[in-house]
Each structure stands twice: as C-alpha cells, then as structure tokens.
Amino acid sequence: MSLPTIRSVAAELDAALTTSDALTRKALEKINDPQGEGARAFIRVNAQRSLKLAAASDATRAAGHPRSPLDGVPISVKDLFDVEGETTFAGSIALKHARPASQDSPVVRRLIAAGAVITGTTNMSEFAFSGIGINPHYGTPKNAYDRTTGRVPGGSSSGAAVSVTDGMAVAAIGTDTGGSIRIPAALCGLTGFKPTARRVSAEGVVPLSTSLDSIGPIAASVTCCAIIDAVLSGEGAPVAPELLPIKGLRLAVPRTIVLSDMDKTVSTAFSRALSALSAAGATVVEIDLPEFAEVAGIYARGGLVAAEAWTWHRSLLEELGDSYDPRVRMRILRGRELSAADYIETLQTRRQWIARVEAQIKPYDALIMPTVPIIAPEIAPLLGDDEAFFRANGLVLRNPTMINFLDGCALSIPCHQPDEAPVGLMVAGAAMQDRKILAAGLAIETALAASRRG
C-alpha cells in the first residue's frame, strides 16, 4: 500500500501542482462515496468548514507564508476531541444530547493554527474502551487489507486508521490508553505514534483513563508522525535522523510475555525484521523483563482504567447505561468495586514498576517487539461471541499496554511484505524519550524499506 506522506503533499502544494481545495474535495468525495467506508469511518463531517479551512490555506500559501508542513493537508480527528459548536459523541449514543463544545480542544486548535484541514471526526470503539474497533452504534469500518472477508481495523481509533488507508485524510489524530493508536496502525499497515502522555494536552478530550491516555498521529511514515507530534506537543522540533544511524543502534527484544501467542504471519514478519536490522548493523539482543509478567495481575481487577473510567461515567451510567455497548458498560462497572485504597495502591505499584523497568532498559536505545501478536481478526465471529471478543481484545492490547503502564512512548512501524497481511513492529522507550524513539524509528523504517527492495 503506497500512501502520500505529509512531505510529498506539502511538496505538491509548494510547487502548485495541487491546492488544498482540490485535496479537500477529493477527501470529502471519498468520505461520501456510498460504495466506500466513509459512513462507518466518520461520525461527523462538516464539508463547509473543511472547504473554508482549505481556502484559507490556499490564500496563505499564495501569499508565500505557509504556516507549517501541515498547511493545507487534510487531517481527521477522533470523535473524542472537542470541536467548537459540535457535540463530542465519543463513539456513543449516550452523549447524543450533550451540549455542543464551547471551544476547540487544544489539539484541534494547534492543528488549525498549523494550517491543517479537519475533514471530520472519526468513528471509534465506544468511549475508547476496546482494542478491536467494533462499534454497535455507528458500524465498524472494514480493514482495507481484506474487505471481502471483513476484518477489524483495530481500535479504539478505528475510523482514524481507515480514514488514512482510504484517502479520506492524509493523517489522523487518535488516542492511545492501551494501544489504541498503535493497534489500528499495525493491523492496517500504517505508522502510529503514542507519545509520552504528558507531552500533549488532553484538555477538551473525553477521557478513558487520565493516568494513561495519550494523544498522537496515525499516518504513512515515521516522518509524518514526527511532524504532527511537533505540532501537537508544541515542541516544533523536526526529527533528526542523523542522530541515530542504524549501525550500532542498540535494540532490546523482551522475551517475557510479548513474544508468546504469535500467529505464523506475525512470527515470520517479526523474525525477518530482526534479521534485516541486524544485517543493517543494529545490535539486536534478547533480554528478560520479568516485570512484564506482573502487568496482567495488576490489571486483573480493572486497574487504573476501570477506576478512572468509573469516576467519569458513573452519573451517565445511572441515567443512560442501557444505551451503552454492553461490553463497554461491563468493563467500566468493574471500577465500581475498587476502593480508594485499591486505586492508591495501584498508583504506588506503578511507580515502583516503572523504576524497575527503566533501570533494565537504560542501556538500550529502544525496545522492539511485535505491536500485536496476530493479524486483524474477522469481524463476524466477534459480534455475537463475548468469549471470542474478549480473547481477541486481550491479545491485541497485551503488548501495547506494557508501554502505557511504563508511561513511555512508542511507534508501530509496518514490517510485512506487500503481499502479506499487515504486521506492526513496535519501537518503544521510557518516558520523555520521544524524539529519540522517533529518530530510532526513522532509522529502523529506512532499514526495513531497504531490505524489502533487496
């Protein structure tokens, strides 16, 4: 799958080979195509607003003052972000009658200030509480890899990923509490970046877990993600690939938990990627991280997610609980059983766990592992079978969740061959190592691309 990058689109705009108006109309046409996935990928589209933003971008560029590499580029945002004058549904019908947002969230404000054209708000797992991407209220967009069978796009940022694969946006903004950017990126053959949570403001964003929620991009390349991250975080610094050449890059592969239960496609792609990185000069070593084996036990009763979700949802559940997806409602209600002591103990346990893991990974430039151990599951078997759904959900969330609990940052980079099902390679690091992980990810992306060319 060959998709336009932010830099390639910006170059065409700079050379007057296209306009933002033309790009935006093309994106809107694809969203509105009755034969496409737009009706399931998007919850709301405001064509008039999009075209006004595009016109403003074209005028700014004509005056010789493009505001950023995003100026004029169509971008979608997940239906968790407040957009002034619109109700934020969070993929639910429970918020249908909530008040419209009085102002844009800081994320939306920064995108618009950078010149991005917001094409619409994208579908998602209800209240971001699933790694699968199925939504019983607004439908489930099908993964572009296998539309005939009908496979999940991954969640919770399901519509975000499909908006990029289907040309409805050049890039998308999602959220990641336990993998909700990296999972759909991996299953759909895209690149996704989960930053250190504190780097991007979550104001004006419907929360799932205030301790774990992160905001970042899904796009065609590591450089695309770096450009968007610079805008969202306010850092404005471009990624510097020369800082981390692939030769001598120290990459650690955790043996604990994250390599188990891989299907054949993922196992083959991951092994091939490790061989390619070693051949390119990276130092790839396997390490034990026994702390990873502790996470399932910490989450057994719901952990931080259930406790913090219950805090936000308890009043809404009392009033409109019957309108929730039953699978989402059940998981949130687990937080009702947790005491303040349970919650405080989990916070303390997490701090100690982070310190132990950071000490173990300090000698390495990055951790690498399969983003998700399986390819995208079929949608149909998961719709009516709770056991199958939660088994698949737990499996796709397992590896990404480790990095959220670490308060770290991570990329998912495609590592499959063009004729294979999409597979993601996760490149991860500790908190506030974002620029380093992006630079390492760029080196890895380049090495993997070279190995595909032979």
NUDOVEX-464738 format. One record per residue (C-alpha): x, y, z; residue in one letter. Coordinates in nm, 3 decimals. Layout:
<site <X, Y, Z>, "A">,
...
//
This chain:
<site <0.000, 0.000, 0.000>, "M">,
<site <0.157, 0.326, -0.116>, "S">,
<site <0.013, 0.633, 0.050>, "L">,
<site <0.101, 1.002, 0.024>, "P">,
<site <0.315, 1.143, 0.302>, "T">,
<site <0.283, 1.487, 0.457>, "I">,
<site <0.609, 1.591, 0.293>, "R">,
<site <0.503, 1.469, -0.052>, "S">,
<site <0.169, 1.651, -0.025>, "V">,
<site <0.341, 1.967, 0.101>, "A">,
<site <0.585, 1.950, -0.191>, "A">,
<site <0.297, 1.930, -0.440>, "E">,
<site <0.129, 2.226, -0.273>, "L">,
<site <0.453, 2.426, -0.276>, "D">,
<site <0.501, 2.350, -0.646>, "A">,
<site <0.142, 2.449, -0.724>, "A">,
<site <0.076, 2.101, -0.860>, "L">,
<site <-0.238, 2.090, -0.648>, "T">,
<site <-0.430, 2.302, -0.399>, "T">,
<site <-0.569, 2.241, -0.056>, "S">,
<site <-0.915, 2.294, -0.200>, "D">,
<site <-0.857, 2.012, -0.451>, "A">,
<site <-0.713, 1.780, -0.188>, "L">,
<site <-1.001, 1.850, 0.048>, "T">,
<site <-1.269, 1.798, -0.216>, "R">,
<site <-1.109, 1.466, -0.310>, "K">,
<site <-1.105, 1.357, 0.056>, "A">,
<site <-1.469, 1.459, 0.101>, "L">,
<site <-1.564, 1.274, -0.215>, "E">,
<site <-1.411, 0.956, -0.077>, "K">,
<site <-1.583, 1.003, 0.259>, "I">,
<site <-1.919, 1.044, 0.087>, "N">,
<site <-1.875, 0.758, -0.160>, "D">,
<site <-2.168, 0.522, -0.089>, "P">,
<site <-1.955, 0.228, -0.203>, "Q">,
<site <-1.676, 0.316, 0.043>, "G">,
<site <-1.621, 0.302, 0.418>, "E">,
<site <-1.679, 0.671, 0.486>, "G">,
<site <-2.019, 0.626, 0.652>, "A">,
<site <-1.858, 0.387, 0.903>, "R">,
<site <-1.520, 0.558, 0.931>, "A">,
<site <-1.663, 0.902, 1.017>, "F">,
<site <-1.922, 1.004, 1.272>, "I">,
<site <-1.941, 1.365, 1.159>, "R">,
<site <-1.824, 1.556, 0.852>, "V">,
<site <-1.851, 1.933, 0.814>, "N">,
<site <-1.773, 1.994, 0.448>, "A">,
<site <-1.838, 2.368, 0.468>, "Q">,
<site <-1.586, 2.412, 0.748>, "R">,
<site <-1.331, 2.192, 0.572>, "S">,
<site <-1.353, 2.391, 0.249>, "L">,
<site <-1.321, 2.721, 0.436>, "K">,
<site <-1.005, 2.594, 0.607>, "L">,
<site <-0.873, 2.480, 0.269>, "A">,
<site <-0.945, 2.819, 0.113>, "A">,
<site <-0.763, 2.993, 0.398>, "A">,
<site <-0.465, 2.765, 0.348>, "S">,
<site <-0.452, 2.830, -0.026>, "D">,
<site <-0.464, 3.203, 0.036>, "A">,
<site <-0.184, 3.184, 0.293>, "T">,
<site <0.033, 2.975, 0.064>, "R">,
<site <-0.034, 3.209, -0.231>, "A">,
<site <0.094, 3.493, -0.014>, "A">,
<site <0.416, 3.299, 0.036>, "G">,
<site <0.367, 3.222, 0.405>, "H">,
<site <0.275, 2.855, 0.465>, "P">,
<site <0.234, 2.805, 0.837>, "R">,
<site <0.382, 2.456, 0.872>, "S">,
<site <0.428, 2.132, 0.675>, "P">,
<site <0.064, 2.060, 0.766>, "L">,
<site <-0.069, 2.370, 0.595>, "D">,
<site <-0.346, 2.263, 0.359>, "G">,
<site <-0.318, 1.892, 0.445>, "V">,
<site <-0.645, 1.704, 0.516>, "P">,
<site <-0.639, 1.556, 0.868>, "I">,
<site <-0.909, 1.362, 1.055>, "S">,
<site <-0.958, 1.370, 1.433>, "V">,
<site <-1.105, 1.101, 1.655>, "K">,
<site <-1.452, 1.161, 1.792>, "D">,
<site <-1.313, 1.229, 2.140>, "L">,
<site <-1.185, 1.579, 2.067>, "F">,
<site <-1.399, 1.885, 2.122>, "D">,
<site <-1.470, 2.084, 1.808>, "V">,
<site <-1.637, 2.419, 1.870>, "E">,
<site <-2.012, 2.413, 1.808>, "G">,
<site <-2.033, 2.034, 1.780>, "E">,
<site <-2.127, 1.767, 2.032>, "T">,
<site <-1.850, 1.522, 2.108>, "T">,
<site <-2.008, 1.175, 2.096>, "F">,
<site <-1.703, 0.960, 2.185>, "A">,
<site <-1.844, 0.685, 1.964>, "G">,
<site <-2.153, 0.660, 2.184>, "S">,
<site <-2.522, 0.745, 2.160>, "I">,
<site <-2.529, 0.823, 2.533>, "A">,
<site <-2.387, 1.170, 2.460>, "L">,
<site <-2.623, 1.249, 2.171>, "K">,
<site <-2.795, 1.523, 2.371>, "H">,
<site <-2.489, 1.664, 2.544>, "A">,
<site <-2.411, 2.032, 2.498>, "R">,
<site <-2.200, 2.129, 2.196>, "P">,
<site <-1.840, 2.218, 2.273>, "A">,
<site <-1.791, 2.586, 2.353>, "S">,
<site <-1.440, 2.584, 2.205>, "Q">,
<site <-1.194, 2.365, 2.021>, "D">,
<site <-0.973, 2.135, 2.226>, "S">,
<site <-0.607, 2.247, 2.234>, "P">,
<site <-0.520, 1.962, 1.993>, "V">,
<site <-0.771, 2.088, 1.735>, "V">,
<site <-0.660, 2.449, 1.791>, "R">,
<site <-0.296, 2.359, 1.727>, "R">,
<site <-0.381, 2.168, 1.411>, "L">,
<site <-0.584, 2.457, 1.270>, "I">,
<site <-0.316, 2.708, 1.370>, "A">,
<site <-0.067, 2.494, 1.173>, "A">,
<site <-0.298, 2.512, 0.870>, "G">,
<site <-0.436, 2.158, 0.879>, "A">,
<site <-0.777, 2.099, 0.721>, "V">,
<site <-1.001, 1.898, 0.954>, "I">,
<site <-1.206, 1.665, 0.734>, "T">,
<site <-1.423, 1.531, 1.017>, "G">,
<site <-1.440, 1.331, 1.338>, "T">,
<site <-1.379, 0.959, 1.309>, "T">,
<site <-1.557, 0.654, 1.444>, "N">,
<site <-1.411, 0.454, 1.732>, "M">,
<site <-1.476, 0.187, 1.990>, "S">,
<site <-1.737, 0.338, 2.223>, "E">,
<site <-1.564, 0.560, 2.480>, "F">,
<site <-1.230, 0.426, 2.351>, "A">,
<site <-1.272, 0.107, 2.556>, "F">,
<site <-1.157, -0.169, 2.316>, "S">,
<site <-0.860, -0.259, 2.102>, "G">,
<site <-1.080, -0.427, 1.839>, "I">,
<site <-1.267, -0.131, 1.687>, "G">,
<site <-1.619, -0.275, 1.672>, "I">,
<site <-1.892, -0.017, 1.732>, "N">,
<site <-2.257, -0.133, 1.756>, "P">,
<site <-2.396, 0.221, 1.723>, "H">,
<site <-2.218, 0.364, 1.418>, "Y">,
<site <-2.097, 0.049, 1.248>, "G">,
<site <-1.748, -0.093, 1.211>, "T">,
<site <-1.527, 0.021, 0.921>, "P">,
<site <-1.362, -0.272, 0.747>, "K">,
<site <-0.988, -0.309, 0.729>, "N">,
<site <-0.861, -0.222, 0.380>, "A">,
<site <-0.638, -0.530, 0.384>, "Y">,
<site <-0.930, -0.774, 0.342>, "D">,
<site <-1.267, -0.612, 0.275>, "R">,
<site <-1.405, -0.930, 0.118>, "T">,
<site <-1.373, -1.128, 0.442>, "T">,
<site <-1.440, -0.824, 0.660>, "G">,
<site <-1.166, -0.782, 0.918>, "R">,
<site <-1.147, -0.544, 1.213>, "V">,
<site <-0.950, -0.223, 1.169>, "P">,
<site <-0.828, -0.233, 1.529>, "G">,
<site <-0.931, 0.010, 1.797>, "G">,
<site <-1.012, 0.217, 1.956>, "S">,
<site <-0.902, 0.460, 1.682>, "S">,
<site <-1.070, 0.250, 1.412>, "S">,
<site <-1.208, 0.522, 1.186>, "G">,
<site <-0.882, 0.714, 1.219>, "A">,
<site <-0.682, 0.435, 1.056>, "A">,
<site <-0.938, 0.368, 0.783>, "V">,
<site <-0.957, 0.739, 0.702>, "S">,
<site <-0.586, 0.724, 0.612>, "V">,
<site <-0.582, 0.392, 0.425>, "T">,
<site <-0.881, 0.506, 0.217>, "D">,
<site <-0.755, 0.855, 0.131>, "G">,
<site <-1.015, 1.038, 0.340>, "M">,
<site <-0.728, 1.212, 0.519>, "A">,
<site <-0.351, 1.220, 0.478>, "V">,
<site <-0.311, 1.158, 0.852>, "A">,
<site <-0.532, 1.109, 1.155>, "A">,
<site <-0.526, 1.202, 1.522>, "I">,
<site <-0.612, 0.930, 1.770>, "G">,
<site <-0.576, 0.848, 2.137>, "T">,
<site <-0.389, 0.561, 2.300>, "D">,
<site <-0.469, 0.430, 2.650>, "T">,
<site <-0.357, 0.071, 2.598>, "G">,
<site <-0.263, 0.068, 2.230>, "G">,
<site <-0.548, 0.249, 2.057>, "S">,
<site <-0.317, 0.427, 1.810>, "I">,
<site <-0.062, 0.150, 1.760>, "R">,
<site <-0.310, -0.137, 1.724>, "I">,
<site <-0.508, 0.005, 1.429>, "P">,
<site <-0.181, 0.128, 1.276>, "A">,
<site <-0.037, -0.223, 1.296>, "A">,
<site <-0.348, -0.404, 1.172>, "L">,
<site <-0.400, -0.160, 0.883>, "C">,
<site <-0.038, -0.132, 0.765>, "G">,
<site <0.020, 0.224, 0.888>, "L">,
<site <0.260, 0.401, 1.123>, "T">,
<site <0.130, 0.518, 1.459>, "G">,
<site <0.297, 0.711, 1.741>, "F">,
<site <0.199, 0.709, 2.108>, "K">,
<site <0.388, 0.992, 2.281>, "P">,
<site <0.464, 1.024, 2.650>, "T">,
<site <0.117, 1.108, 2.782>, "A">,
<site <0.205, 1.441, 2.947>, "R">,
<site <0.352, 1.591, 2.629>, "R">,
<site <0.018, 1.660, 2.457>, "V">,
<site <-0.271, 1.834, 2.630>, "S">,
<site <-0.578, 1.618, 2.695>, "A">,
<site <-0.797, 1.918, 2.776>, "E">,
<site <-1.121, 1.906, 2.582>, "G">,
<site <-1.086, 1.533, 2.520>, "V">,
<site <-1.330, 1.276, 2.662>, "V">,
<site <-1.110, 1.067, 2.894>, "P">,
<site <-1.086, 0.694, 2.939>, "L">,
<site <-0.800, 0.686, 3.189>, "S">,
<site <-0.649, 1.017, 3.296>, "T">,
<site <-0.332, 0.835, 3.403>, "S">,
<site <-0.277, 0.654, 3.072>, "L">,
<site <-0.445, 0.848, 2.788>, "D">,
<site <-0.203, 0.966, 2.519>, "S">,
<site <-0.271, 1.164, 2.201>, "I">,
<site <-0.086, 1.110, 1.876>, "G">,
<site <-0.093, 1.051, 1.499>, "P">,
<site <-0.161, 0.767, 1.258>, "I">,
<site <-0.002, 0.828, 0.919>, "A">,
<site <0.203, 0.686, 0.633>, "A">,
<site <0.552, 0.723, 0.781>, "S">,
<site <0.763, 0.796, 1.086>, "V">,
<site <0.843, 1.141, 0.948>, "T">,
<site <0.470, 1.216, 0.916>, "C">,
<site <0.425, 1.119, 1.280>, "C">,
<site <0.720, 1.335, 1.385>, "A">,
<site <0.583, 1.638, 1.202>, "I">,
<site <0.240, 1.601, 1.364>, "I">,
<site <0.387, 1.530, 1.708>, "D">,
<site <0.588, 1.851, 1.686>, "A">,
<site <0.264, 2.043, 1.627>, "V">,
<site <0.057, 1.865, 1.892>, "L">,
<site <0.324, 1.888, 2.161>, "S">,
<site <0.417, 2.245, 2.079>, "G">,
<site <0.785, 2.149, 2.060>, "E">,
<site <0.819, 2.237, 1.693>, "G">,
<site <1.145, 2.042, 1.656>, "A">,
<site <1.183, 1.825, 1.346>, "P">,
<site <1.305, 1.469, 1.379>, "V">,
<site <1.679, 1.440, 1.323>, "A">,
<site <1.757, 1.104, 1.157>, "P">,
<site <2.131, 1.167, 1.152>, "E">,
<site <2.141, 1.145, 1.532>, "L">,
<site <2.074, 0.770, 1.537>, "L">,
<site <2.220, 0.582, 1.240>, "P">,
<site <2.108, 0.220, 1.218>, "I">,
<site <2.465, 0.093, 1.253>, "K">,
<site <2.531, 0.042, 1.621>, "G">,
<site <2.173, 0.111, 1.728>, "L">,
<site <2.114, -0.089, 2.046>, "R">,
<site <1.779, -0.268, 2.028>, "L">,
<site <1.644, -0.495, 2.303>, "A">,
<site <1.380, -0.761, 2.237>, "V">,
<site <1.195, -0.855, 2.557>, "P">,
<site <1.149, -1.232, 2.585>, "R">,
<site <0.886, -1.203, 2.857>, "T">,
<site <0.519, -1.229, 2.751>, "I">,
<site <0.532, -1.020, 2.433>, "V">,
<site <0.668, -1.294, 2.205>, "L">,
<site <0.408, -1.553, 2.301>, "S">,
<site <0.094, -1.644, 2.103>, "D">,
<site <0.222, -1.500, 1.775>, "M">,
<site <0.047, -1.633, 1.468>, "D">,
<site <0.260, -1.756, 1.178>, "K">,
<site <0.231, -1.433, 0.976>, "T">,
<site <0.343, -1.213, 1.265>, "V">,
<site <0.620, -1.452, 1.373>, "S">,
<site <0.762, -1.467, 1.019>, "T">,
<site <0.747, -1.090, 0.966>, "A">,
<site <0.900, -1.014, 1.307>, "F">,
<site <1.186, -1.263, 1.262>, "S">,
<site <1.256, -1.125, 0.916>, "R">,
<site <1.261, -0.769, 1.056>, "A">,
<site <1.512, -0.865, 1.327>, "L">,
<site <1.736, -1.023, 1.064>, "S">,
<site <1.714, -0.713, 0.844>, "A">,
<site <1.802, -0.482, 1.133>, "L">,
<site <2.097, -0.699, 1.235>, "S">,
<site <2.219, -0.711, 0.875>, "A">,
<site <2.198, -0.331, 0.858>, "A">,
<site <2.431, -0.302, 1.157>, "G">,
<site <2.198, -0.271, 1.455>, "A">,
<site <2.283, -0.460, 1.772>, "T">,
<site <1.977, -0.672, 1.849>, "V">,
<site <1.972, -0.862, 2.180>, "V">,
<site <1.704, -1.053, 2.366>, "E">,
<site <1.653, -0.964, 2.731>, "I">,
<site <1.438, -1.084, 3.016>, "D">,
<site <1.189, -0.831, 3.152>, "L">,
<site <1.015, -1.023, 3.432>, "P">,
<site <0.821, -0.709, 3.521>, "E">,
<site <0.611, -0.758, 3.206>, "F">,
<site <0.472, -1.076, 3.361>, "A">,
<site <0.332, -0.870, 3.651>, "E">,
<site <0.107, -0.643, 3.445>, "V">,
<site <-0.179, -0.889, 3.391>, "A">,
<site <-0.208, -0.936, 3.767>, "G">,
<site <-0.207, -0.562, 3.829>, "I">,
<site <-0.489, -0.523, 3.576>, "Y">,
<site <-0.685, -0.827, 3.695>, "A">,
<site <-0.943, -0.623, 3.883>, "R">,
<site <-0.957, -0.341, 3.631>, "G">,
<site <-0.656, -0.137, 3.737>, "G">,
<site <-0.629, 0.233, 3.664>, "L">,
<site <-0.850, 0.221, 3.356>, "V">,
<site <-1.162, 0.083, 3.526>, "A">,
<site <-1.122, 0.306, 3.832>, "A">,
<site <-1.074, 0.625, 3.633>, "E">,
<site <-1.339, 0.537, 3.373>, "A">,
<site <-1.593, 0.470, 3.651>, "W">,
<site <-1.520, 0.812, 3.802>, "T">,
<site <-1.612, 0.986, 3.477>, "W">,
<site <-1.901, 0.759, 3.373>, "H">,
<site <-2.086, 0.682, 3.696>, "R">,
<site <-2.353, 0.953, 3.664>, "S">,
<site <-2.401, 0.893, 3.292>, "L">,
<site <-2.430, 0.520, 3.350>, "L">,
<site <-2.701, 0.571, 3.612>, "E">,
<site <-2.903, 0.779, 3.367>, "E">,
<site <-2.826, 0.620, 3.028>, "L">,
<site <-2.646, 0.294, 3.100>, "G">,
<site <-2.883, 0.095, 2.882>, "D">,
<site <-2.764, 0.286, 2.575>, "S">,
<site <-2.401, 0.177, 2.623>, "Y">,
<site <-2.240, -0.108, 2.434>, "D">,
<site <-2.287, -0.388, 2.693>, "P">,
<site <-1.922, -0.493, 2.658>, "R">,
<site <-1.807, -0.140, 2.737>, "V">,
<site <-2.054, -0.095, 3.023>, "R">,
<site <-1.940, -0.420, 3.183>, "M">,
<site <-1.575, -0.316, 3.183>, "R">,
<site <-1.646, 0.029, 3.324>, "I">,
<site <-1.861, -0.115, 3.602>, "L">,
<site <-1.561, -0.309, 3.730>, "R">,
<site <-1.433, 0.022, 3.860>, "G">,
<site <-1.729, 0.045, 4.095>, "R">,
<site <-1.583, -0.237, 4.303>, "E">,
<site <-1.245, -0.071, 4.352>, "L">,
<site <-1.181, 0.121, 4.672>, "S">,
<site <-0.972, 0.434, 4.716>, "A">,
<site <-0.710, 0.213, 4.881>, "A">,
<site <-0.705, -0.016, 4.575>, "D">,
<site <-0.655, 0.283, 4.349>, "Y">,
<site <-0.377, 0.439, 4.556>, "I">,
<site <-0.202, 0.104, 4.584>, "E">,
<site <-0.210, 0.063, 4.206>, "T">,
<site <-0.055, 0.408, 4.160>, "L">,
<site <0.223, 0.319, 4.405>, "Q">,
<site <0.278, -0.018, 4.240>, "T">,
<site <0.303, 0.152, 3.902>, "R">,
<site <0.567, 0.400, 4.020>, "R">,
<site <0.781, 0.118, 4.157>, "Q">,
<site <0.727, -0.095, 3.846>, "W">,
<site <0.831, 0.192, 3.617>, "I">,
<site <1.152, 0.247, 3.813>, "A">,
<site <1.245, -0.121, 3.786>, "R">,
<site <1.175, -0.141, 3.412>, "V">,
<site <1.354, 0.185, 3.332>, "E">,
<site <1.666, 0.057, 3.511>, "A">,
<site <1.663, -0.258, 3.297>, "Q">,
<site <1.616, -0.086, 2.961>, "I">,
<site <1.850, 0.208, 3.020>, "K">,
<site <2.146, 0.054, 2.829>, "P">,
<site <1.943, 0.031, 2.508>, "Y">,
<site <1.828, 0.285, 2.251>, "D">,
<site <1.487, 0.120, 2.219>, "A">,
<site <1.279, -0.188, 2.289>, "L">,
<site <1.141, -0.370, 1.985>, "I">,
<site <0.861, -0.627, 1.978>, "M">,
<site <0.555, -0.720, 1.772>, "P">,
<site <0.297, -0.446, 1.813>, "T">,
<site <0.018, -0.706, 1.801>, "V">,
<site <0.082, -1.085, 1.800>, "P">,
<site <-0.194, -1.163, 1.549>, "I">,
<site <-0.319, -1.024, 1.219>, "I">,
<site <-0.656, -0.848, 1.207>, "A">,
<site <-0.933, -1.090, 1.317>, "P">,
<site <-1.253, -1.133, 1.119>, "E">,
<site <-1.540, -0.911, 1.234>, "I">,
<site <-1.830, -1.158, 1.208>, "A">,
<site <-1.716, -1.417, 1.466>, "P">,
<site <-1.662, -1.144, 1.726>, "L">,
<site <-2.003, -0.979, 1.701>, "L">,
<site <-2.208, -1.232, 1.892>, "G">,
<site <-1.944, -1.420, 2.089>, "D">,
<site <-1.828, -1.241, 2.403>, "D">,
<site <-1.567, -1.503, 2.481>, "E">,
<site <-1.408, -1.472, 2.136>, "A">,
<site <-1.428, -1.093, 2.151>, "F">,
<site <-1.257, -1.058, 2.488>, "F">,
<site <-0.994, -1.318, 2.399>, "R">,
<site <-0.902, -1.124, 2.084>, "A">,
<site <-0.928, -0.791, 2.264>, "N">,
<site <-0.691, -0.903, 2.539>, "G">,
<site <-0.443, -1.036, 2.287>, "L">,
<site <-0.423, -0.722, 2.072>, "V">,
<site <-0.396, -0.497, 2.378>, "L">,
<site <-0.135, -0.705, 2.560>, "R">,
<site <0.190, -0.577, 2.411>, "N">,
<site <0.100, -0.208, 2.367>, "P">,
<site <-0.038, -0.189, 2.722>, "T">,
<site <0.310, -0.254, 2.862>, "M">,
<site <0.431, 0.080, 2.729>, "I">,
<site <0.127, 0.274, 2.856>, "N">,
<site <0.184, 0.132, 3.203>, "F">,
<site <0.551, 0.232, 3.167>, "L">,
<site <0.439, 0.589, 3.090>, "D">,
<site <0.658, 0.551, 2.785>, "G">,
<site <0.645, 0.636, 2.416>, "C">,
<site <0.625, 0.405, 2.117>, "A">,
<site <0.592, 0.375, 1.742>, "L">,
<site <0.429, 0.100, 1.541>, "S">,
<site <0.601, 0.061, 1.203>, "I">,
<site <0.488, -0.177, 0.926>, "P">,
<site <0.725, -0.474, 0.888>, "C">,
<site <0.534, -0.700, 0.649>, "H">,
<site <0.589, -0.762, 0.277>, "Q">,
<site <0.347, -0.600, 0.028>, "P">,
<site <0.166, -0.929, -0.039>, "D">,
<site <0.121, -1.016, 0.331>, "E">,
<site <-0.132, -0.922, 0.597>, "A">,
<site <-0.026, -0.605, 0.782>, "P">,
<site <0.209, -0.657, 1.078>, "V">,
<site <0.350, -0.387, 1.304>, "G">,
<site <0.692, -0.364, 1.469>, "L">,
<site <0.680, -0.166, 1.793>, "M">,
<site <0.974, 0.061, 1.880>, "V">,
<site <0.943, 0.183, 2.238>, "A">,
<site <1.123, 0.373, 2.510>, "G">,
<site <1.084, 0.526, 2.853>, "A">,
<site <0.904, 0.850, 2.938>, "A">,
<site <1.016, 1.165, 2.758>, "M">,
<site <1.239, 0.974, 2.514>, "Q">,
<site <1.003, 1.071, 2.233>, "D">,
<site <1.248, 1.242, 1.999>, "R">,
<site <1.497, 0.958, 2.044>, "K">,
<site <1.233, 0.695, 1.967>, "I">,
<site <1.118, 0.886, 1.660>, "L">,
<site <1.478, 0.910, 1.538>, "A">,
<site <1.540, 0.540, 1.608>, "A">,
<site <1.211, 0.458, 1.437>, "G">,
<site <1.314, 0.650, 1.128>, "L">,
<site <1.640, 0.456, 1.110>, "A">,
<site <1.451, 0.128, 1.152>, "I">,
<site <1.189, 0.225, 0.894>, "E">,
<site <1.466, 0.306, 0.644>, "T">,
<site <1.646, -0.023, 0.708>, "A">,
<site <1.327, -0.227, 0.668>, "L">,
<site <1.242, -0.047, 0.344>, "A">,
<site <1.589, -0.121, 0.208>, "A">,
<site <1.556, -0.490, 0.297>, "S">,
<site <1.225, -0.512, 0.107>, "R">,
<site <1.397, -0.375, -0.203>, "R">,
<site <1.660, -0.643, -0.167>, "G">,
//
